[in-house]
């Protein structure tokens, strides 16, 4: 079983377009080699207006290695909101 982690962060939208349904990929990597040890997806079902930051908190199952590690996050996909 992979332990549950609570990921709390903010989504910063630097564009003028509003987006929604943002999917974020989390990578757990070894510090020594930057090789991936585990990864997972987080779905944030909210609207992020253009030029703003929206906070979120989600649970994610990840198994970090016993060696020193760190994590990286990247936007995986999002939908453009046509009208707000």
N, C-alpha and C positions, 0 to 999 in steps of 0.2 A: 504494500500500500504506500502510496505517495502522500506525504503530509500536506495538510491544507495551509496555504499561505494567504494572508490578506494583503492585496496589492492596493495601495492608496496613492494616487498620483493625480495629475491634471493633464487634460488634453489641450494643447495650445494650437489654435487654428490661426496661422499667420496669413491666410488668404482673406479676401473680401467675401467669398462664398460661404454660406452656411452649410454644414455637413451633419449627417445623422448616421446612426447605426455603425459606429466606428468599431473596427476589429483590430485589436492590438496583439502582436506576437511578442511573447516574453522568452528570452534566451538565457539560460543559466550556463555560464562558461567557466572553464578552469582558468585561473589567473595566470598560471605558468605558460600555457600554450594557446589560450583563447579558443580551444576546442569546445564544442557544445556538449554539455552533460545531460541537459534536459530542456524541454521547451513546452509552451502551452499558449493557447489563445484565450483572450478575454474579449467578450462582446459588451460594449457600452452602448445601450439603447437610449440615447438622448440626443438632443440637438445641440451642436456647438456652433454658435453664431460666428460669423467672420470676425477676424481680429480680436478674438477673446480666448479665455482659458476657462474650462469647465472641470471641476474636481470630480473624481469618482473613487469608489472603493469596491473591489470585487474579490471573491475567493478564487483561488487557483491551486490545483494539485501539482506540486513540483517536488522532485527529489534532488536536492543539491548534493554534490559530492563531498567526501570527507576532507579533501584537499582544499586549500584556499580557492574561493570562487567569487564571482560577481555576476550581475545580471544586466541585460540590455533590453530595451523595449523599442519597438518600431510599429508605426501604423501599418496595418496589413491591407485594409480596405475601408472605404467609407462611401456613403451615398450623398450626392449633392442635393440639397433641399431647394426646390424650385421656388416655392412661395412660403413666406413666414408671416 
